[in-house]
Amino acid sequence: MRSLALALALSLALVPAAFAKAPQCRDAHGRFTKCPPLAAAPAAPSGATAKCKDGTYSMSQHHSGTCLHHGGVAQWLK
């Protein structure tokens, strides 16, 4: 029985985020309502050439070593 419960718990933990329940918002009266849009991501700093995988930005002029200690390059900006 424990192994069945463990298998069920593991399978639920592995459900992709796409199948997760959408967030629900309530108005001042407690009724469900449409959630406000999320804020836009801030613009990259002036002169940034890459966004690193940890969310920081790089101003590196060369690809070699860019974001080396930040998990690598997530996106080249220029």
Buried (B, 14 or more C-beta within 10 A) or exposed (E): EEEEEEEEEEEEEEEEEEEEEEEEEEEEEEEEEEEEEEEEEEEBEEEBBBBBEEEBBBEBEEEEEBBEEBEEBBEEEE
